[in-house]
Amino acid sequence: MNTFSSDTRDDPRAGTRVPVTRNEREFIRLADALGEWPTLVARLLRGHGEVGVCSGCTMPGGRNTITAPCPVRYLALLAQTRLERVRWREAMLPAVGEAPPP
């Protein structure tokens, strides 16, 4: 199987690149799909805090608390980052029939 840069990620513990697992690949695919709805991404980021206890994940009166940042916040952040990267690339590409920038 060919290995591309998108099939690997940095591993700070090992100081090298390691293969992306199947679960990580599915998480990234989910983030890409979520990136189609920037309003939802913004709402998820507002509802799922950065520190303390995640109010978006913890049920009122519930015994289990989810420490922030929660997995939903990580997913929304990844979706936002990937969406911004796509928008940046599209802004840099010339329109069809237009001359490339000098």
N, CA, C and O of each residue as an XYZ file, in Angstrom:
408
protein
N       0.839     -1.177      0.000
C       0.000      0.000      0.000
C       0.887      1.246      0.000
O       1.865      1.318      0.745
N       0.546      2.209     -0.827
C       1.297      3.452     -0.880
C       1.026      4.278      0.366
O      -0.086      4.253      0.893
N       2.013      4.999      0.838
C       1.851      5.890      1.975
C       2.012      7.314      1.496
O       3.041      7.683      0.929
N       0.989      8.107      1.729
C       1.005      9.512      1.366
C       1.089     10.325      2.641
O       0.860      9.794      3.727
N       1.414     11.604      2.530
C       1.519     12.440      3.724
C       0.190     12.522      4.458
O       0.172     12.697      5.677
N      -0.933     12.397      3.734
C      -2.234     12.439      4.386
C      -2.539     11.151      5.146
O      -3.481     11.107      5.939
N      -1.750     10.102      4.910
C      -1.943      8.836      5.609
C      -1.091      8.735      6.860
O      -1.088      7.705      7.534
N      -0.363      9.808      7.174
C       0.483      9.804      8.362
C       0.231     11.073      9.166
O      -0.321     12.048      8.657
N       0.645     11.043     10.425
C       0.522     12.210     11.287
C       1.761     12.282     12.164
O       2.468     11.289     12.337
N       2.022     13.465     12.717
C       3.154     13.633     13.625
C       2.841     12.971     14.956
O       1.734     13.103     15.478
N       3.809     12.268     15.499
C       3.690     11.682     16.829
C       4.734     12.357     17.708
O       5.922     12.054     17.598
N       4.298     13.284     18.593
C       5.274     14.025     19.394
C       6.076     13.129     20.329
O       7.220     13.445     20.655
N       5.490     12.015     20.765
C       6.220     11.125     21.671
C       7.373     10.434     20.957
O       8.462     10.292     21.513
N       7.132     10.009     19.736
C       8.162      9.289     18.984
C       9.057     10.238     18.186
O      10.150      9.855     17.768
N       8.595     11.484     17.973
C       9.374     12.438     17.204
C       9.450     12.082     15.735
O      10.403     12.460     15.053
N       8.462     11.362     15.241
C       8.445     10.934     13.844
C       7.001     10.910     13.358
O       6.081     11.259     14.097
N       6.816     10.496     12.118
C       5.458     10.375     11.572
C       5.005      8.929     11.703
O       5.786      7.999     11.499
N       3.736      8.751     12.045
C       3.166      7.415     12.216
C       1.917      7.302     11.340
O       1.319      8.320     10.994
N       1.512      6.076     10.975
C       0.320      5.912     10.144
C      -0.950      6.362     10.876
O      -1.068      6.215     12.093
N      -1.879      6.905     10.122
C      -3.177      7.298     10.664
C      -4.014      6.038     10.801
O      -4.068      5.218      9.885
N      -4.670      5.883     11.950
C      -5.504      4.704     12.167
C      -6.832      4.858     11.430
O      -7.184      5.950     10.983
N      -7.540      3.783     11.315
C      -8.842      3.806     10.639
C      -9.812      4.733     11.376
O     -10.566      5.474     10.745
N      -9.790      4.691     12.712
C     -10.678      5.564     13.489
C     -10.344      7.031     13.285
O     -11.245      7.863     13.183
N      -9.053      7.359     13.223
C      -8.655      8.740     12.976
C      -9.098      9.193     11.585
O      -9.546     10.326     11.406
N      -8.970      8.308     10.611
C      -9.390      8.638      9.249
C     -10.897      8.908      9.200
O     -11.336      9.828      8.509
N     -11.692      8.115      9.927
C     -13.149      8.318      9.965
C     -13.491      9.623     10.682
O     -14.423     10.321     10.281
N     -12.749      9.958     11.735
C     -12.952     11.212     12.464
C     -12.701     12.393     11.531
O     -13.447     13.372     11.547
N     -11.660     12.298     10.726
C     -11.333     13.361      9.769
C     -12.426     13.470      8.702
O     -12.806     14.575      8.316
N     -12.927     12.337      8.229
C     -14.018     12.356      7.241
C     -15.263     13.016      7.828
O     -15.948     13.779      7.148
N     -15.553     12.716      9.103
C     -16.699     13.327      9.772
C     -16.502     14.841      9.893
O     -17.438     15.613      9.689
N     -15.284     15.254     10.225
C     -14.988     16.691     10.314
C     -15.151     17.366      8.955
O     -15.659     18.484      8.874
N     -14.725     16.698      7.896
C     -14.893     17.263      6.545
C     -16.375     17.436      6.216
O     -16.772     18.451      5.645
N     -17.185     16.453      6.575
C     -18.628     16.544      6.321
C     -19.244     17.658      7.169
O     -20.089     18.412      6.687
N     -18.824     17.758      8.416
C     -19.338     18.799      9.302
C     -18.943     20.182      8.807
O     -19.673     21.150      9.022
N     -17.804     20.283      8.150
C     -17.342     21.554      7.618
C     -18.255     22.147      6.565
O     -18.137     23.327      6.237
N     -19.170     21.343      6.025
C     -20.150     21.838      5.046
C     -21.178     22.763      5.699
O     -21.887     23.489      5.003
N     -21.262     22.739      7.044
C     -22.227     23.552      7.782
C     -21.496     24.465      8.756
O     -21.446     24.173      9.950
N     -20.922     25.578      8.265
C     -20.156     26.468      9.149
C     -20.991     27.040     10.296
O     -20.447     27.313     11.366
N     -22.285     27.226     10.099
C     -23.135     27.736     11.175
C     -23.217     26.727     12.310
O     -23.177     27.102     13.482
N     -23.329     25.454     11.969
C     -23.364     24.398     12.979
C     -22.026     24.302     13.702
O     -21.991     24.108     14.918
N     -20.936     24.435     12.970
C     -19.597     24.385     13.583
C     -19.474     25.509     14.608
O     -19.008     25.280     15.724
N     -19.885     26.711     14.242
C     -19.815     27.854     15.166
C     -20.682     27.610     16.394
O     -20.287     27.936     17.513
N     -21.851     27.042     16.187
C     -22.753     26.749     17.309
C     -22.148     25.705     18.245
O     -22.246     25.834     19.466
N     -21.531     24.685     17.683
C     -20.898     23.660     18.509
C     -19.740     24.255     19.314
O     -19.557     23.915     20.483
N     -18.971     25.131     18.696
C     -17.851     25.755     19.404
C     -18.339     26.657     20.533
O     -17.701     26.732     21.583
N     -19.464     27.341     20.327
C     -20.026     28.179     21.391
C     -20.566     27.329     22.538
O     -20.429     27.701     23.704
N     -21.177     26.194     22.216
C     -21.832     25.370     23.225
C     -20.910     24.436     23.983
O     -21.276     23.936     25.046
N     -19.731     24.194     23.458
C     -18.797     23.254     24.084
C     -17.523     24.016     24.434
O     -16.686     24.289     23.574
N     -17.395     24.353     25.721
C     -16.342     25.242     26.206
C     -14.929     24.714     26.075
O     -14.697     23.547     25.759
N     -13.987     25.622     26.330
C     -12.559     25.316     26.225
C     -11.979     24.745     27.510
O     -11.072     23.914     27.464
N     -12.490     25.181     28.654
C     -11.936     24.758     29.946
C     -13.057     24.418     30.917
O     -14.216     24.773     30.706
N     -12.682     23.718     31.994
C     -13.646     23.367     33.032
C     -14.478     22.162     32.656
O     -13.974     21.185     32.101
N     -15.771     22.245     32.970
C     -16.711     21.178     32.641
C     -17.492     21.601     31.412
O     -17.984     22.727     31.345
N     -17.609     20.707     30.438
C     -18.323     21.037     29.196
C     -19.819     21.080     29.468
O     -20.433     20.056     29.765
N     -20.400     22.266     29.365
C     -21.837     22.416     29.603
C     -22.662     21.831     28.468
O     -23.832     21.498     28.660
N     -22.071     21.705     27.297
C     -22.796     21.131     26.162
C     -22.938     19.627     26.249
O     -23.883     19.060     25.701
N     -22.008     18.969     26.933
C     -22.023     17.503     27.031
C     -22.597     16.992     28.345
O     -23.064     15.855     28.416
N     -22.565     17.824     29.389
C     -23.003     17.385     30.707
C     -24.494     17.619     30.862
O     -24.993     18.719     30.625
N     -25.197     16.574     31.263
C     -26.644     16.674     31.474
C     -26.907     17.435     32.772
O     -26.195     17.223     33.753
N     -27.909     18.316     32.803
C     -28.234     19.012     34.054
C     -28.630     17.989     35.125
O     -29.483     17.132     34.892
N     -28.007     18.089     36.287
C     -28.322     17.162     37.376
C     -27.679     15.799     37.211
O     -27.882     14.911     38.039
N     -26.895     15.624     36.136
C     -26.266     14.332     35.890
C     -25.064     14.110     36.776
O     -24.450     15.065     37.252
N     -24.726     12.855     37.001
C     -23.585     12.529     37.851
C     -22.278     12.557     37.056
O     -21.224     12.877     37.605
N     -22.346     12.230     35.797
C     -21.137     12.212     34.973
C     -20.888     13.599     34.394
O     -21.789     14.223     33.833
N     -19.683     14.057     34.535
C     -19.310     15.336     33.942
C     -18.235     15.078     32.894
O     -17.391     14.195     33.050
N     -18.281     15.849     31.845
C     -17.309     15.756     30.759
C     -16.371     16.952     30.879
O     -16.809     18.102     30.876
N     -15.097     16.669     30.984
C     -14.111     17.734     31.091
C     -13.895     18.374     29.728
O     -13.747     17.692     28.714
N     -13.881     19.696     29.731
C     -13.627     20.430     28.494
C     -12.128     20.540     28.278
O     -11.394     20.581     29.266
N     -11.639     20.590     27.087
C     -12.382     20.483     25.824
C     -12.805     19.041     25.559
O     -12.040     18.102     25.774
N     -14.022     18.891     25.094
C     -14.616     17.582     24.857
C     -14.368     17.127     23.408
O     -13.913     17.919     22.582
N     -14.664     15.869     23.101
C     -14.476     15.380     21.724
C     -15.295     16.149     20.685
O     -14.865     16.292     19.540
N     -16.477     16.645     21.082
C     -17.297     17.413     20.137
C     -16.577     18.711     19.767
O     -16.589     19.128     18.608
N     -15.954     19.343     20.759
C     -15.194     20.572     20.472
C     -14.019     20.280     19.556
O     -13.764     21.032     18.615
N     -13.293     19.187     19.823
C     -12.178     18.806     18.948
C     -12.665     18.592     17.506
O     -12.012     19.017     16.553
N     -13.807     17.936     17.362
C     -14.368     17.690     16.033
C     -14.711     19.012     15.346
O     -14.391     19.205     14.174
N     -15.360     19.918     16.074
C     -15.740     21.213     15.497
C     -14.504     22.039     15.137
O     -14.490     22.712     14.106
N     -13.470     21.993     15.978
C     -12.234     22.720     15.671
C     -11.559     22.164     14.419
O     -11.063     22.920     13.582
N     -11.544     20.838     14.299
C     -10.948     20.223     13.108
C     -11.756     20.603     11.869
O     -11.176     20.913     10.828
N     -13.085     20.581     11.968
C     -13.931     20.962     10.834
C     -13.682     22.414     10.438
O     -13.592     22.731      9.252
N     -13.571     23.294     11.430
C     -13.324     24.709     11.158
C     -11.972     24.906     10.488
O     -11.862     25.670      9.529
N     -10.952     24.231     10.978
C      -9.611     24.349     10.409
C      -9.570     23.859      8.973
O      -8.987     24.510      8.106
N     -10.185     22.714      8.719
C     -10.176     22.148      7.370
C     -10.989     23.021      6.419
O     -10.607     23.177      5.259
N     -12.104     23.594      6.884
C     -12.915     24.478      6.059
C     -12.140     25.751      5.707
O     -12.180     26.208      4.565
N     -11.436     26.320      6.686
C     -10.638     27.521      6.424
C      -9.540     27.233      5.405
O      -9.243     28.073      4.555
N      -8.935     26.046      5.488
C      -7.881     25.676      4.539
C      -8.452     25.568      3.127
O      -7.819     26.015      2.170
N      -9.632     24.985      2.988
C     -10.267     24.849      1.674
C     -10.610     26.227      1.120
O     -10.366     26.502     -0.055
N     -11.175     27.092      1.957
C     -11.528     28.443      1.502
C     -10.292     29.226      1.078
O     -10.326     29.964      0.094
N      -9.198     29.065      1.823
C      -7.960     29.758      1.482
C      -7.448     29.284      0.127
O      -7.049     30.097     -0.707
N      -7.460     27.965     -0.093
C      -7.001     27.428     -1.386
C      -7.858     27.958     -2.526
O      -7.339     28.355     -3.570
N      -9.184     27.964     -2.320
C     -10.081     28.452     -3.374
C      -9.833     29.926     -3.667
O      -9.924     30.345     -4.820
N      -9.526     30.711     -2.656
C      -9.266     32.136     -2.851
C      -7.961     32.356     -3.612
O      -7.813     33.345     -4.330
N      -7.027     31.440     -3.454
C      -5.740     31.587     -4.116
C      -5.747     31.083     -5.556
O      -4.892     31.474     -6.351
N      -6.702     30.221     -5.897
C      -6.765     29.696     -7.261
C      -7.398     30.718     -8.188
O      -8.383     31.354     -7.813
N      -6.865     30.893     -9.374
C      -7.488     31.825    -10.315
C      -8.808     31.251    -10.831
O      -8.978     30.036    -10.926
N      -9.731     32.143    -11.159
C     -11.005     31.721    -11.730
C     -10.766     31.136    -13.110
O      -9.745     31.417    -13.738
N     -11.701     30.325    -13.587
C     -11.573     29.704    -14.891
C     -11.464     30.789    -15.964
O     -12.286     31.704    -16.015
N     -10.455     30.681    -16.811
C     -10.234     31.648    -17.877
C      -9.455     32.878    -17.452
O      -9.163     33.746    -18.274
N      -9.114     32.957    -16.167
C      -8.379     34.108    -15.650
C      -6.893     33.790    -15.607
O      -6.503     32.649    -15.360
N      -6.086     34.776    -15.842
C      -4.632     34.553    -15.802
C      -4.187     34.357    -14.362
O      -4.710     35.008    -13.457
N      -3.220     33.460    -14.140
C      -2.718     33.258    -12.781
C      -2.017     34.504    -12.262
O      -1.514     35.303    -13.052
N      -1.975     34.686    -10.930
C      -1.311     35.884    -10.394
C       0.181     35.837    -10.712
O       0.765     34.759    -10.820
N       0.792     37.007    -10.862
C       2.217     37.067    -11.252
C       3.134     36.564    -10.157
O       4.353     36.550    -10.329
